[in-house]
Amino acid sequence: MASWFDKYGSVIFMGFIFVVTIVLAMLLSLPFMDSGYQAFEDPNDLTIPVIYVIFILLFSGVILFLAKKKKLGFIQALVLFASGMALMYVFAIPLGWIVAFLAGNNLYFYYDEIGWIHFLLTIGFSAFLVWILYKYPEWYVVDTLGILVGAGIIAILGISLGILPIFILMIALAIYDAIAVYKTKHMIDLADSVIEKRLPVVLVVPKVKNYSLKKQKSIKKSIKGDTKREAMFMGLGDIVFPGILVVSAMTFLAPIYEGGEVVGWSPTMDSIGVAICTLIGAMVGYSILMHYVMKGRPQAGLPLLNSGAILGFAIGYFIIFQDFGLGIW
């Protein structure tokens, strides 16, 4: 029993993180939509995925350039700032509820003052979490903030991008991920850079007791040395992009019509059903991915994860809606 857990325990726990992050994003997407957190006015604008792919390519290039110039502090500052911004979105709504509850009837008499209190609390709490990550960058801190940041990003992009733009984005990034891991192999360099600074864009699950992320050696060196791996790593993007399709399915497959025009979206049992099928498909892709990961070589996650999510979406959509439109036409 112990040997079975030693072999598959990290895989199961990483799968648990995968599901928890996406489910949390699904829950966050509801108040995010009500609060107007949509990033784009037209969720079906097909230029958006093109812009995102270009941005990701440029960002990867900048990170690699800074890493080669030994300017990892810039990478750390950039990612910590972005993480803090994402955490502000995640905590703004629950902290707003708490402040409103504590204010009671005074909320209407001191609306502006209470609004400032809420704003400062949100900044302060997010900054405190980022400070904890900076000072105590152990794997459980990185994973906890990674889940929160990932859920926030998934929720915002999931309610901002329609089905077709996400399909295009997922396919393009799956191709890029495969090239970056198997052809140019610069994705391993990117992973080494963020792991060295213990940033919440790579999730970590220990394989051995008393594992410390602070003592983690270079992934590239451990691969070349063929030494025993002490932890499993997964890029946050491997959860984010399948997760976006889950949230988008839950959102955009449930339009609200008024006078024959779409005036909004509100999740229904049907759209949630397709979203769950999408998540199941992603987990099937995850299971296949882990089969190859267990062999000890770095694997591109998005080809299998995105393919599984898209296939799960297609099957769920056909079963529930009984047509081949996929919410696109």
Residue, then its C-alpha position, 0 to 999 in steps of 0.5 A: m500500500a505504501s509503495w502504491f501511494d509513493k508512486y501515485g500519491s503525487v499524481i492524485f494530489m496534483g489532480f486534486i489541485f487541478v479540480v479544486t482550482i477549476v471548481l473555485a473558478m466556477l464559483l468565483s465566475l458568478p459574482f465576477m459576472d455580476s460585478g462586471y469583471q468581464a475583460f472584453e466587451d465582445p467575448n466572441d472577438l476573434t482577434i483576442p486569441v491572436i493577441y493573447v498568443i502574441f503576448i505569451l510569445l513575447f512574455s516567454g521571450v522576455i523571461l528567457f532573455l532576463a534569465k540568460k542575463k541573470k536578471l531573475g529579480f525582474i522576473q520575480a517582481l513582475v510575477l509577484f505584482a501580477s499575482g497581487m493584482a489577481l489576488m485583489y480580484v479574488f478577494a475583493i468580493p468576499l471582503g466586500w461582503i464582510v465589510a458590508f455585513l459589519a457596516g450594517n445600516n451604516l453602509y448607506f450613511y458612510y458609503d464612500e468611507i466604507g468603500w475606501i476601507h474595502f479598497l484598502l483591505t483588499i490591497g492590504f490582504s493581497a499584499f500580505l499574501v504576496w509578502i508571505l510568498y516572498k518571505y516563505p516560498e515553500w511548496y505549500v505556500v506556492d501551491t495555495l497562492g497558485i490555486l487562488v491566482g489560477a482560479g481568479i485568472i480562469a474566472i475572469l477569462g472564462i467570463s470574458l471569452g466566448i467558445l470559439p475564441i477559446f477553441i482557437l486560443m487552446i489549439a494555438l497554445a497546445i501547438y506552442d507548448a508541444i514545440a516549446v517542450y519537444k522541439t526548442k525545449h525552452m519551456i524547461d528553461l522557463a520552468d527553471s527560472v520561475i522555480e528558482k524564485r519560487l513563483p506561483v506559476v508552477l505548482v509543486v507536489p512533493k514525492v518524498k517526505n520533508y521536501s523543501l522547495k527552497k532546496q530544489k535543484s535545477i530541473k534540467k540538471s536533474i533530468k540530465g543526471d537521471t536522479k530521483r525526482e523529489a517533486m512533481f511540477m505542473g505549470l499553472g497554465d496547464i490548469v488555466f486554459p482547460g479551466i477557461l473553457v469550463v467557465s466559458a461553457m457554464t457562462f456562454l451556453a446560457p444566454i439571456y434573451e430580450g427582444g430577440e437579442v442576447v442581453g446577458w448570461s446566467p448559468t443553467m443546469d444545461s450549461i453547468g452540465v456541459a462545463i462538468c463534462t468539459l472538466i471530466g474531459a480535461m481530467v481524462g487528458y490529465s490521466i493520459l498525461m500522467h501516464y507519460v509523466m510517470k516515465g520520468r521525462p518532461q511532457a507538454g501538458l496542453p496538447l492532452l489537457n486541451s484536447g481532453a477538455i475540448l472533446g469533453f465539451a463536444i460530447g457534453y454539448f451534443i448529449i445535452f443540447q442534441d446538436f452539433g453547433l457547439g455553442i458557436w453557431 
